[in-house]
Amino acid sequence: MSNNDILKKLRVALQLRDDQIVEILKLANFNASKAEIGAFFRDKEHPSFKPCGDQILRKFLDGLIIHLRGPKEDKKPSIVKGNILVQDPKTSNK
């Protein structure tokens, strides 16, 4: 299965439009136009077909995680003592 097939299947399963895919890619700091995205969904014999590279698929998946879950929160490490959760003394602000 090619990266184009994976992208197509995710697009159908998640009911995404080209403009939504562009926005998802932006969440992963990757800029692409609707025309570039549309080229990934064309038939292999079409003159405007473009293979989807590993980097584009990886950035799409990274952006999809942010899109579905939200941005990653910065959490301070903590230590559990008994049943009590306390902040790690190495990272706490004094």
MIDOSE-1310 file (N, C-alpha, C; in nm, 2 decimals, decimal comma, always signed):
residues 94
msnn	+0,09/-0,12/+0,00/+0,00/+0,00/+0,00/+0,09/+0,12/+0,00; +0,06/+0,22/-0,09/+0,14/+0,34/-0,10/+0,10/+0,44/+0,00; +0,18/+0,54/+0,02/+0,15/+0,66/+0,10/+0,02/+0,73/+0,05; +0,01/+0,73/-0,08/-0,11/+0,79/-0,14/-0,24/+0,72/-0,10
dilk	-0,23/+0,58/-0,10/-0,34/+0,50/-0,06/-0,38/+0,53/+0,09; -0,28/+0,53/+0,17/-0,30/+0,56/+0,31/-0,37/+0,69/+0,33; -0,32/+0,79/+0,27/-0,37/+0,93/+0,28/-0,52/+0,93/+0,23; -0,54/+0,86/+0,12/-0,68/+0,85/+0,06/-0,78/+0,79/+0,16
klrv	-0,73/+0,68/+0,22/-0,82/+0,60/+0,31/-0,85/+0,68/+0,44; -0,74/+0,75/+0,49/-0,77/+0,84/+0,61/-0,86/+0,95/+0,57; -0,85/+1,01/+0,45/-0,93/+1,12/+0,41/-1,08/+1,07/+0,41; -1,10/+0,96/+0,35/-1,24/+0,90/+0,34/-1,29/+0,87/+0,48
alql	-1,21/+0,80/+0,56/-1,26/+0,75/+0,69/-1,29/+0,87/+0,79; -1,21/+0,97/+0,78/-1,23/+1,09/+0,87/-1,31/+1,20/+0,80; -1,36/+1,18/+0,68/-1,44/+1,27/+0,60/-1,38/+1,41/+0,60; -1,25/+1,41/+0,55/-1,18/+1,54/+0,54/-1,18/+1,59/+0,40
rddq	-1,19/+1,73/+0,39/-1,18/+1,80/+0,27/-1,04/+1,84/+0,25; -1,00/+1,88/+0,12/-0,87/+1,93/+0,10/-0,82/+2,04/+0,19; -0,92/+2,14/+0,21/-0,88/+2,26/+0,29/-0,86/+2,21/+0,44; -0,92/+2,11/+0,48/-0,90/+2,06/+0,62/-0,76/+1,99/+0,63
ivei	-0,73/+1,92/+0,52/-0,60/+1,86/+0,52/-0,49/+1,96/+0,52; -0,50/+2,07/+0,45/-0,41/+2,18/+0,45/-0,39/+2,23/+0,59; -0,50/+2,25/+0,66/-0,50/+2,31/+0,80/-0,43/+2,21/+0,89; -0,45/+2,08/+0,87/-0,39/+1,98/+0,96/-0,24/+1,98/+0,93
lkla	-0,20/+1,99/+0,81/-0,05/+2,00/+0,78/+0,01/+2,12/+0,84; -0,07/+2,23/+0,85/-0,01/+2,36/+0,91/+0,01/+2,34/+1,06; -0,07/+2,25/+1,12/-0,06/+2,22/+1,26/+0,08/+2,16/+1,29; +0,13/+2,09/+1,19/+0,26/+2,02/+1,20/+0,37/+2,10/+1,14
nfna	+0,35/+2,23/+1,12/+0,44/+2,32/+1,06/+0,49/+2,28/+0,92; +0,39/+2,24/+0,84/+0,42/+2,20/+0,70/+0,31/+2,28/+0,61; +0,36/+2,36/+0,52/+0,27/+2,43/+0,43/+0,26/+2,36/+0,29; +0,13/+2,34/+0,25/+0,10/+2,28/+0,12/-0,03/+2,35/+0,07
skae	-0,04/+2,36/-0,06/-0,16/+2,42/-0,12/-0,27/+2,31/-0,14; -0,39/+2,36/-0,17/-0,50/+2,26/-0,20/-0,46/+2,19/-0,33; -0,40/+2,26/-0,42/-0,36/+2,19/-0,55/-0,26/+2,08/-0,53; -0,16/+2,11/-0,44/-0,07/+2,00/-0,41/-0,13/+1,88/-0,34
igaf	-0,22/+1,91/-0,25/-0,29/+1,80/-0,19/-0,38/+1,72/-0,28; -0,45/+1,79/-0,37/-0,53/+1,73/-0,47/-0,46/+1,64/-0,56; -0,33/+1,67/-0,59/-0,25/+1,58/-0,68/-0,22/+1,45/-0,61; -0,23/+1,44/-0,48/-0,21/+1,31/-0,42/-0,33/+1,21/-0,44
frdk	-0,44/+1,27/-0,46/-0,56/+1,19/-0,47/-0,60/+1,15/-0,61; -0,52/+1,19/-0,71/-0,55/+1,16/-0,85/-0,51/+1,02/-0,88; -0,56/+0,97/-1,00/-0,52/+0,84/-1,05/-0,37/+0,84/-1,09; -0,31/+0,73/-1,07/-0,16/+0,72/-1,10/-0,13/+0,76/-1,25
ehps	-0,22/+0,73/-1,34/-0,20/+0,77/-1,48/-0,23/+0,91/-1,52; -0,29/+0,98/-1,43/-0,33/+1,12/-1,45/-0,20/+1,21/-1,46; -0,19/+1,30/-1,55/-0,07/+1,38/-1,57/-0,03/+1,47/-1,44; -0,13/+1,50/-1,36/-0,11/+1,58/-1,25/-0,08/+1,50/-1,12
fkpc	-0,08/+1,37/-1,13/-0,06/+1,28/-1,01/+0,08/+1,31/-0,95; +0,08/+1,31/-0,82/+0,21/+1,33/-0,75/+0,22/+1,23/-0,64; +0,33/+1,16/-0,63/+0,34/+1,06/-0,52/+0,35/+1,13/-0,38; +0,29/+1,08/-0,28/+0,30/+1,13/-0,15/+0,42/+1,08/-0,08
gdqi	+0,51/+1,16/-0,05/+0,64/+1,12/+0,02/+0,62/+1,09/+0,16; +0,72/+1,02/+0,22/+0,72/+0,99/+0,36/+0,70/+1,11/+0,45; +0,77/+1,21/+0,42/+0,77/+1,33/+0,51/+0,63/+1,39/+0,51; +0,56/+1,40/+0,40/+0,43/+1,46/+0,39/+0,33/+1,37/+0,47
lrkf	+0,34/+1,24/+0,46/+0,25/+1,15/+0,53/+0,28/+1,17/+0,68; +0,41/+1,17/+0,72/+0,45/+1,18/+0,86/+0,40/+1,31/+0,92; +0,41/+1,42/+0,84/+0,36/+1,55/+0,89/+0,21/+1,55/+0,90; +0,14/+1,49/+0,81/+0,00/+1,48/+0,82/-0,04/+1,41/+0,94
ldgl	+0,02/+1,29/+0,97/-0,01/+1,22/+1,09/+0,02/+1,29/+1,22; +0,13/+1,37/+1,22/+0,16/+1,45/+1,34/+0,05/+1,56/+1,36; +0,02/+1,62/+1,25/-0,09/+1,73/+1,25/-0,22/+1,67/+1,29; -0,25/+1,55/+1,25/-0,38/+1,48/+1,28/-0,39/+1,46/+1,43
iihl	-0,28/+1,42/+1,49/-0,28/+1,40/+1,63/-0,31/+1,53/+1,71; -0,25/+1,63/+1,66/-0,28/+1,77/+1,73/-0,42/+1,81/+1,70; -0,47/+1,78/+1,58/-0,61/+1,81/+1,54/-0,71/+1,74/+1,63; -0,69/+1,61/+1,65/-0,78/+1,53/+1,72/-0,77/+1,54/+1,87
rgpk	-0,65/+1,55/+1,93/-0,62/+1,55/+2,07/-0,60/+1,69/+2,13; -0,55/+1,78/+2,04/-0,52/+1,91/+2,09/-0,37/+1,92/+2,11; -0,31/+2,04/+2,13/-0,17/+2,05/+2,15/-0,12/+1,98/+2,27; +0,01/+1,94/+2,27/+0,07/+1,87/+2,38/+0,09/+1,97/+2,49
edkk	+0,05/+1,93/+2,61/+0,07/+2,01/+2,73/+0,21/+1,98/+2,79; +0,27/+2,09/+2,84/+0,40/+2,07/+2,91/+0,37/+2,04/+3,06; +0,40/+1,92/+3,10/+0,37/+1,87/+3,24/+0,51/+1,86/+3,31; +0,50/+1,91/+3,43/+0,62/+1,89/+3,51/+0,63/+1,75/+3,57
psiv	+0,74/+1,69/+3,57/+0,75/+1,55/+3,63/+0,71/+1,55/+3,77; +0,65/+1,44/+3,82/+0,61/+1,44/+3,95/+0,64/+1,30/+4,01; +0,64/+1,29/+4,14/+0,68/+1,17/+4,21/+0,56/+1,13/+4,30; +0,53/+1,00/+4,30/+0,42/+0,95/+4,39/+0,49/+0,89/+4,51
kgni	+0,45/+0,94/+4,63/+0,49/+0,89/+4,76/+0,37/+0,84/+4,83; +0,37/+0,71/+4,84/+0,25/+0,64/+4,90/+0,13/+0,66/+4,80; +0,03/+0,73/+4,85/-0,08/+0,76/+4,76/-0,09/+0,91/+4,73; +0,02/+0,98/+4,77/+0,02/+1,13/+4,75/+0,11/+1,16/+4,63
lvqd	+0,06/+1,24/+4,54/+0,13/+1,29/+4,42/+0,20/+1,42/+4,46; +0,33/+1,42/+4,45/+0,41/+1,55/+4,49/+0,49/+1,59/+4,37; +0,52/+1,71/+4,36/+0,61/+1,77/+4,25/+0,75/+1,72/+4,27; +0,82/+1,69/+4,16/+0,96/+1,66/+4,16/+1,04/+1,77/+4,21
pkts	+1,12/+1,75/+4,32/+1,20/+1,87/+4,38/+1,30/+1,92/+4,28; +1,35/+1,84/+4,19/+1,45/+1,89/+4,09/+1,39/+1,99/+3,99; +1,26/+1,98/+3,97/+1,20/+2,07/+3,87/+1,11/+2,18/+3,93; +1,08/+2,17/+4,06/+0,99/+2,27/+4,12/+1,06/+2,41/+4,13
nk	+0,98/+2,51/+4,11/+1,03/+2,65/+4,12/+1,03/+2,69/+4,27; +1,14/+2,74/+4,31/+1,15/+2,78/+4,45/+1,15/+2,93/+4,46
